Amino acid sequence: RRKTMDVNINLWAVLAATAAMFVVGAFWYMVPFGKIWGKIHDFDKLSKKQQDEMRAKMGPWYGVQLVVTIISAFVLAMFIQLLPDQSPYYIAFLLWFGFVLPTEASAMIFGGSKPEYVWHKIAISSSEALLHLLVAAWVISLF
């Protein structure tokens, strides 16, 4: 029978990591990859009015993203605390490599992506996920 460990997660660290992850995501999908991401999703073919209407409907989805990002930051903080002898960056990388990358790839391959953009979407979204986990690991390690 395995013994469970007591884990005390610093919620300020989780919230700070969540904010950092949001900043990374916003930057990633707006600055270096905004144009190609818009093209992949045909956002560039919409009129200004249609784009504004789409943006106006994103509020609830940002709320969902906030919840799942808090969960990611919390679980990462838990793993970092449970594995104190490991680098937080190594832990973040392993979680990304073992769970996030395969999930992202499957979602892009089987999620209705245009075939000509599947590799672009896998590369853009999975590399952003790695970056935001590494940034979250850094923020959590500051607390």
N, C-alpha and C positions, 0 to 999 in steps of 0.2 A: 504494500500500500504506500502510495506516495504522500509525502507531506507537502501541504500547500504553504506558500510563503506569504507573510504579511506584506502588503504593498501599500505605501502611503504616497499617493500621487499629488504633486503640487499643482493645484488647479490654475494658479497664475501662470505657471510654465505652459500648461496645456492651452490656455487662452492666448498667451503670447505666441506660441507655436502656430496656433490656428490663424492668428492675424498674419503672421509671416507667410504661411502657406497661401493665404488669400492674395497677398501682395505678389508673391512669386507667380501664381496662376494668372492674375490680371496682367502683369507685365509680359509674361510668356506669350499669352494669346492676343496681346494687343501690339507689342513692339516688334520682337523679331519674327513672330509667326502670324501676326494679325492678317496680313494680306493673303497669304496662302491658305490660312484657315477659313477666311471669308470666301475664297474661291472654291475650296473643297466643298463648302456647304451652300454654294450659290448665293451667298449673302451679297456679293458684289453685283449680282444681276438684278437685285431688287431696287425699286425706287427709294429715294430718301424717305418718303412717307411710309413705305412698307418696312424699311429698316427701323424707323422710329417706333412703329407699331409693334414690331417684334421685340425691340428692347423694352418697351413698356410692359410687356407680358412676362418678362424674365424674373420679376421680383420673387414669386413663389419658388422658382427654381434656384435662385440664389439662397433662399432659406434652406432648401433641401441640401444644397452644397455646403452650407455652413454646418448643418448637423453632421453630415458625413465627415467633414473635415475635423470637427471636434472629436469625433470617434477615432479618426486616424491618429490625431495628436495624442489622445488619451492612451490608446493602445501602444503607440510608440514609446510614450513616457513609461508605461508599465513594463515593456520589454527592457528598456534601458535600466530601470530600477531592478528588475529581476536578474539581469545579467551584468552586474557591476564591473566584472573583470574584462568585459568586452568594450571596444570602442563604440560610442553611440552611432558613429558613421557606418561602421561595419554592420551593426544591427539594422540600421535603416536600409543599407544596401541589400542585406539578405532578405528583409521583408519585401523590398521592391522586386528583387530578382525571383524570389520564390512564389510570390503571390500577385503583386501588382502587374508586373510585366506579362505573365501568362494571361491574366484576366483582361488587360488592355488589348493584347494581341487578339484574343478570342472575340472580344467585343467588336473590334474593327473588322475582323475577317467575317464574322457571322452576323454582324449587326446592321447589315444593309448599306455599308459603305460602297461608294462607287469603286469598282475594281481598279481603276487607274490611280486611285488615291489611298488605297489600303496601306501601302508601305509608308506613305507620307504621314498618315494619321497615327500609325503605330509609332513611328519615330518621334513625332511631335508630342503626342500625349504621354507616351511612356517616359521620354526623357524629362518632360516637365514633372511627372510624378516622382522620378528619382530626385530631381533638384529640390522639389518641395519637401520631400522626406529628409534629405540631407540638411536643408535649412532648418527644418523642425528639430532635427537631432541637435543641431548647433544651439538653437534657442533653448531647448529643454536642458542642455548641458550647462547653460549659464546660471540656472537656478539651483 
